[in-house]
Amino acid sequence: MVLLAGGTGGAKLARGMLDEVGEQLVVIANTGDDLEAHGGYVSPDPDLVLYWLADRIDKRGWGLRDDSFRVMEALRELGEDVWFNLGDRDLAVCLQRARRLAEGARLTDALAELGRALGVRARVLPPTDTPLRTHVRARGEWLGFQEFMVREGAAGPVEGVDVHGAGAARATPEALEAIERARAIVIGPSNPVISIGPILAVGALAEALRASEAPVIAVSPLVRGAVLKGPTDLFMEWAGHPLSADGIVAHYEGLLDGLVSDERASALPTLETDVEMGDAEARRRVARETLSFAAALRG
């Protein structure tokens, strides 16, 4: 069972999927948001997925539960412009990862080590071990993704999106093998442009998805026609697609075999169901219904 995921929505579905399929779950998580900060290598979406799978996510929706921020406070006292916050234990994860990468480890290996340390049964993979860096053009200026989202408060309109490094990126053999062996492939309810887009920008992965005999199902990130978290509306507007089931299908043109949504798509088999995942029961229900839908399409 392969799940493509970005941040919160994809991570919540991953947690529901874990209850349904356990160690058979493989998550390919977006690395276009990655950055170097405070001496560490920060990989926000894979870490978010791992923290959810380990039941260690903080109530803020990011970072480790009950983390402290003494290092950030000390850096501010020293005059540092701290616009990207990391909790102390979260920073330790990022420092350890930076050290492992400097020693020659692959990002795939570093994420696997973190998963084992957290006791996660599923696998969380990057799409590539080479750097991907999403940049956003807004108000006439190109910004790194985290600068746009955190420092600039995602102030649009969005005028351009570019995934630096995608052209030269090589898909990891682990990600390609997972897709080849998958019985179902689910695109999680993450931002289609900036969370799923960088994964699909790795050409060999997109080709593998299209060649797969497994059904490819997207779970809509829209709940009753609205975005619950993040600037999906800004990026879908830039991409030229409406905030609707048909807009999601159009964005993934030629890739999907089905859609899970609370609104029917006009040109694709749709499982109409409540896709809001506000608690553990809802997360597991959406996961279970999505997998049943994939099995029905597989025949």
C-alpha positions in Angstrom: 0.0 0.0 0.0 1.7 3.2 -1.2 0.6 6.7 -0.1 2.0 9.9 -1.6 1.8 12.6 1.1 2.7 16.1 2.0 2.1 17.6 5.4 -1.0 17.6 7.7 -3.7 16.0 5.4 -1.4 13.3 4.1 0.1 12.6 7.5 -3.4 12.1 9.0 -4.4 9.7 6.3 -1.1 7.9 6.8 -2.0 7.4 10.5 -5.4 6.0 9.5 -3.7 3.7 6.9 -1.3 2.4 9.6 -4.3 1.1 11.6 -5.6 -0.7 8.5 -2.5 -2.2 6.9 0.3 -1.8 9.5 3.8 -2.5 8.2 2.5 -3.0 4.6 2.2 0.8 4.4 4.9 2.8 2.5 4.6 6.6 2.5 6.5 8.5 -0.2 6.7 12.0 1.4 7.4 15.4 -0.2 10.9 16.7 0.3 10.4 20.0 -1.7 9.9 21.8 1.6 13.3 20.7 3.0 15.8 23.3 4.1 19.0 23.8 6.2 18.2 25.8 9.4 20.1 26.3 12.7 22.8 23.9 11.6 20.3 21.1 11.0 18.8 19.5 7.9 15.0 20.0 8.2 12.7 17.7 6.4 9.2 19.0 7.4 6.8 16.6 5.6 8.6 13.3 6.2 9.1 14.2 9.8 5.5 15.2 10.2 4.4 11.9 8.8 6.8 10.0 11.1 5.6 11.9 14.2 2.0 11.1 13.3 2.8 7.5 12.7 4.6 7.3 16.1 1.7 9.1 17.9 4.1 11.8 18.9 2.7 14.8 17.0 2.2 17.9 19.1 -1.3 19.5 19.4 0.0 22.4 17.3 -0.1 20.0 14.3 3.7 20.0 13.9 6.8 19.0 15.9 7.1 16.6 18.7 4.5 16.6 21.5 5.4 18.7 24.6 8.7 19.9 23.1 10.5 22.9 24.5 11.9 25.9 22.6 14.9 26.9 24.8 17.4 26.9 21.9 15.2 29.2 19.8 14.7 31.5 22.8 18.5 31.6 23.4 19.2 32.3 19.7 16.8 35.3 19.9 18.6 36.6 23.0 21.8 36.4 21.0 20.3 38.6 18.3 19.4 36.0 15.7 16.5 36.5 13.4 14.7 33.3 14.2 11.8 33.1 11.8 11.8 29.3 11.5 11.0 27.6 14.8 12.2 24.2 15.8 11.6 22.6 19.2 14.6 21.3 21.1 14.0 17.6 20.4 12.9 18.4 16.8 16.2 20.3 16.4 18.1 17.3 17.7 16.5 15.2 15.0 17.6 17.7 12.3 21.1 18.0 13.7 21.5 14.2 13.7 20.2 14.0 10.1 22.6 16.8 9.0 25.5 14.8 10.5 24.4 11.5 8.9 24.1 13.2 5.5 27.6 14.8 5.9 28.9 11.3 6.6 27.6 10.2 3.3 24.3 8.6 4.3 21.4 8.9 1.9 18.3 10.8 3.0 16.4 7.4 2.6 18.7 5.9 5.2 18.4 8.9 7.6 14.6 8.7 7.5 14.7 4.9 8.1 16.9 5.4 11.1 14.5 8.0 12.5 11.6 5.7 11.9 13.3 2.9 13.8 14.2 5.3 16.7 10.5 6.3 17.0 9.2 2.7 16.7 7.3 3.3 13.5 6.3 0.1 11.8 5.6 1.6 8.3 8.3 2.9 5.9 8.6 6.6 5.1 10.6 7.3 1.9 11.8 10.4 0.1 11.0 10.4 -3.7 14.7 11.1 -4.3 17.9 11.3 -2.3 19.0 14.4 -4.2 17.9 17.8 -3.1 14.5 19.2 -4.2 13.7 22.7 -3.3 10.3 24.3 -4.1 10.4 28.1 -4.8 7.4 30.3 -5.1 7.1 33.6 -7.0 4.9 36.2 -5.2 4.7 39.9 -5.5 7.5 39.9 -8.2 10.0 38.0 -6.0 11.1 34.3 -6.0 11.2 32.9 -2.4 12.2 29.6 -0.9 9.1 27.7 0.0 9.5 28.1 3.8 10.3 31.8 3.4 7.1 32.2 1.5 5.0 30.1 3.9 6.5 31.1 7.3 8.4 34.3 6.9 6.0 35.9 4.5 2.8 34.3 5.9 1.9 32.8 2.5 0.9 36.3 1.2 -0.2 35.9 -2.4 -1.1 36.0 -5.1 1.1 33.2 -6.3 2.8 34.1 -9.6 5.0 31.0 -10.2 6.2 27.7 -8.7 9.4 25.9 -9.5 10.9 22.8 -8.0 14.7 23.3 -8.2 16.6 20.1 -8.8 13.6 18.1 -10.2 15.1 17.8 -13.7 18.2 16.1 -12.4 16.6 14.1 -9.6 16.8 10.4 -9.7 14.0 8.4 -8.0 15.2 6.1 -5.2 15.1 2.4 -5.9 13.1 1.9 -2.8 10.4 4.3 -4.0 10.3 2.7 -7.4 10.1 -0.8 -6.0 7.3 0.2 -3.6 5.2 1.5 -6.6 6.0 -1.5 -8.7 4.8 -3.9 -5.9 1.8 -1.8 -4.8 -1.7 -3.2 -4.8 -3.1 0.3 -4.3 -1.6 3.8 -4.7 -3.2 6.6 -2.9 -2.4 10.3 -3.4 -3.1 11.9 0.0 -5.2 15.0 0.7 -2.2 17.3 0.6 -1.8 20.4 -1.5 -1.7 19.1 -5.1 0.7 21.8 -6.3 3.3 22.2 -3.6 3.0 18.9 -1.6 2.3 16.3 -4.3 3.8 18.3 -7.2 7.4 17.9 -6.2 7.0 14.1 -5.9 5.5 13.9 -9.3 8.3 16.2 -10.6 10.7 13.3 -10.2 10.2 12.0 -13.7 10.8 8.3 -13.1 8.3 8.3 -10.2 5.6 9.9 -12.3 6.3 7.3 -15.1 6.1 4.5 -12.6 2.8 5.6 -11.3 1.4 5.8 -14.8 2.7 2.3 -15.7 1.5 0.7 -12.5 -1.3 -1.9 -12.7 -2.4 -0.8 -9.3 -5.3 1.7 -9.1 -4.2 5.2 -8.4 -6.7 7.0 -6.1 -6.6 10.6 -4.9 -8.3 11.7 -1.7 -9.5 15.2 -2.0 -7.9 17.9 0.2 -11.2 19.8 0.1 -13.9 19.5 2.8 -17.3 20.8 1.8 -15.6 22.8 -1.0 -13.1 24.5 1.4 -9.5 24.2 2.4 -9.1 23.4 6.1 -5.4 24.2 6.4 -2.8 25.9 4.2 -2.9 27.9 1.0 -4.2 25.2 -1.4 -6.6 27.8 -2.8 -3.7 30.2 -3.8 -1.8 27.4 -5.6 -4.9 25.9 -7.3 -5.8 29.3 -8.6 -2.2 29.7 -10.0 -2.5 26.3 -11.6 -5.8 27.3 -13.2 -8.1 24.8 -11.5 -11.2 25.5 -9.4 -11.5 24.3 -5.8 -13.7 21.4 -6.6 -13.6 17.7 -7.2 -13.3 18.4 -11.0 -10.5 20.8 -10.3 -8.5 18.1 -8.4 -9.1 15.6 -11.2 -8.0 18.1 -13.8 -4.8 18.9 -11.9 -3.9 15.1 -11.9 -4.9 14.7 -15.5 -4.2 11.2 -16.9 -2.9 9.9 -13.6 -6.0 8.9 -11.5 -8.3 5.9 -11.7 -10.6 7.2 -9.0 -11.3 10.0 -6.5 -12.4 10.0 -2.8 -14.3 13.2 -2.1 -17.4 14.6 -0.5 -18.4 15.9 -4.0 -18.7 13.8 -7.2 -16.3 14.4 -10.0 -18.0 14.5 -13.4 -15.4 12.4 -15.4 -13.9 9.9 -12.9 -15.3 7.2 -10.6 -15.8 8.9 -7.3 -16.4 7.5 -3.8 -18.5 10.1 -2.2 -17.9 10.2 1.5 -16.9 12.6 4.3 -13.2 13.2 4.0 -12.7 15.3 7.1 -10.3 13.5 9.5 -10.8 15.2 12.8 -10.1 12.2 15.1 -8.7 8.7 15.0 -12.0 7.1 14.1 -12.5 9.4 11.1 -8.9 8.9 10.0 -9.3 5.1 10.0 -12.7 5.3 8.3 -11.4 7.4 5.4 -8.4 5.0 5.1 -10.6 1.9 5.2 -13.1 3.3 2.7 -10.3 4.4 0.3 -8.7 1.0 0.4 -12.1 -0.7 -0.3 -12.7 1.6 -3.2 -9.2 0.8 -4.6 -10.0 -2.9 -4.3 -13.3 -2.5 -6.1 -11.6 -0.6 -8.9 -8.9 -3.3 -9.1 -11.6 -5.8 -9.5 
